[in-house]
Amino acid sequence: MKALAIGMSNIRRMLRERSNIFFVFIFPLALILLIGSQFGGGVKPAIGLYLADSGELATEISDAVESRESIDSRHFDTEAALITAVERGDVQAGLFLPADIDTATAASDVVELGFVSRLDGTGQQLQAIVGSAVADVMKPVGAAQFAVAESDSDFDAALDVARSVGGQAGGVEVTVTAVGEAIFPDTLGQFDLGASSQLVLFVFLTALAGSAALILTRQLGISSRMLSTPTSVRSIVLGESMGRFGVALVQGLYIVVMTLIIFGVNWGDPLASFLLLVAFSAVGAGAGVLMGSVFSNDQQAGGVGVVLSLGLAALGGCMLPLELFSPTMQTVAHFTPHAWALDGYAELVRRGGNTGDILLELGVLVGYATALFLLASWRLRIAITRP
């Protein structure tokens, strides 16, 4: 009972700390919102349009591009503004429609349309989509030019005939199909990927940051006063460990519940997801107790804890999905508990797994937690009883 009381005291201390209102409760949700808005699913690539004039063909090409449901479009007033937008990533590609397109096509002159894109796969796909839109508009123009060349007829009249006949035929359709197994399924929600990675990051970060409270407990003589009462060293060590575990678990449960309510995040099988959170919270708690027993200065422990947390998070796949790592880096990443936790959530969220499918991940995390707690308990016992 004494150990439980010590653990609950640590949780209450965390909840009363005013700075935690932002860093523990607001900042994680804001970061998940930002990541989901920028990189989550459901966001269409954007293409910018610049029309040098408002001629009939330029307007038709612009309307054809805008009608493509797979992309969003934006108009720009100058060519320079569109190029700047592509460079900054505001749009993924840009289409430049020059002046006098109608006059040039009527004279059977070559018309050059400008296209710029970012150096990624999205730009290449947008080029194909824009090409199909331009082909749909220019197909009757080519037929009219051929008719004028062969029969010396009026271009406008030939164009009207070509459009009326061409409307009976199907247009050019471009379909982009992913071949092989997709890294991220289409059913993955906009915030699902970012939520699990930020959960792992903040649970571990909060647990390590809690080591400062453990150091203050020793510095202020609270541990010594507890020893002067009928409280065993074992109860103190167990209570402090339960406190760090409770803090990490509260942080994790808060993120899970709030992202489920606000963003509709899919966490997979509830029991399996909870067990995974408990196991990883234990890992973070063990690391936090170990740091709190090794360092004697809370500021030093806080700084090292932040650097260590962010470094392990980046290496373990919290900043960039593990699926995008090279095979060598994936092997290196699995020396961290973060990678195993993320593997477990990937199995639950993306592949619909259950507890039986993440037994390996749970076993590895429990092994990490056991090793850290054994080492931390031994070191904390020394730190508390040392004169």
Secondary structure, DSSP 8 states (H G I E B T S, - for coil): -HHHHHHHHHHHHHHH-TTHIIIIIIHHHHHHHHHHHHHSTT---EEEEEESS--HHHHHHHHHHHT-TT-EEEE-SSHHHHHHHHHHTSSSEEEEE-TTHHHHHHTT-----EEEE-SSHHHHHHHHHHHHHHHHHHHHHHHHHHHHHHH---HHHHHHHHHHHHTTS----------S--SS-TT--TTHHHHHHHHHHHHHHHHHHTHHHHHHHHHTTHHHHHHTTT--HHHHHHHHHHHHHHHHHHHHHHHHHHHHHHT-----SHHHHHHHHHHHHHHHHHHHHHHHHH-S-HHHHHHHHHHHHHHHHHHHTSSS-GGGS-HHHHHHHTTSHHHHHHHHHHHHHTS---GGGGHHHHHHHHHHHHHHHHHHHHHHHHHHH--
